[in-house]
Amino acid sequence: MGYVKLEKAADAFDLIPAENVAMVKLNTATTPDTIDVTYIGSATLNITVTGAADYTQADVQAVINAIDVINGYAGASHAANLSSLVVSSTYA
């Protein structure tokens, strides 16, 4: 499984899976605006990526582009260069 690498403060990173992604979208109903990643499988899994500031559609596209580059490589990770450092990646 490949992973999207998301930069946090103090040289830390979050990794989110790049396989079985059903949807990546901008959620403007939150403060700050977040990126929601929905996965398919035996049950629906959502990861909400929250930044230090609002994310934009360009950030969503950066995550999609990273997923596209990874394209099923096992163990690979590719950084999505977002406009704001990640504060948290929350699974629900």
Residue pairs with C-beta under 8 A, 6 or more apart in sequence:
1 17
1 18
1 19
1 74
1 75
2 17
2 18
2 19
2 70
2 71
2 72
2 73
2 74
2 75
2 76
2 77
2 78
3 15
3 16
3 17
3 18
3 70
3 76
3 77
3 78
4 15
4 16
4 17
4 18
4 63
4 66
4 67
4 70
4 77
4 78
4 79
4 80
5 13
5 14
5 15
5 66
5 77
5 78
5 79
5 80
6 13
6 14
6 15
6 16
6 49
6 79
6 80
6 82
6 86
6 89
7 13
7 79
7 81
7 82
7 85
7 86
8 14
8 85
8 86
8 87
9 52
9 85
14 49
14 86
14 88
14 89
15 77
16 37
16 47
16 49
16 89
17 39
18 66
18 67
18 70
18 78
19 72
20 39
20 40
20 41
21 37
21 38
21 39
21 40
21 67
22 38
22 39
22 40
22 44
23 36
23 37
23 38
24 35
24 36
24 37
24 38
24 60
24 63
24 64
24 67
25 35
25 36
25 38
25 60
26 33
26 34
26 35
26 36
26 55
26 56
26 57
26 59
26 60
27 33
27 34
27 35
27 36
27 48
30 48
30 50
32 50
32 51
32 52
32 53
32 54
32 55
32 84
33 54
33 55
33 56
34 48
34 49
34 50
34 51
34 55
35 48
35 49
35 51
35 55
35 59
35 60
35 63
36 46
36 47
36 48
36 49
37 46
37 47
37 48
37 49
37 63
38 44
38 45
38 46
39 45
39 46
39 47
45 91
45 92
46 91
46 92
47 89
47 90
47 91
47 92
48 89
48 90
48 92
49 55
49 63
49 86
49 88
49 89
50 86
50 87
50 88
50 89
50 90
51 59
51 82
51 83
51 84
51 85
51 86
51 87
52 84
52 85
52 87
53 83
53 84
54 84
55 82
55 83
55 84
56 83
58 83
59 80
59 82
59 83
59 84
62 80
62 81
62 82
63 80
63 82
65 80
66 78
66 79
66 80
69 78
70 76
70 77
70 78
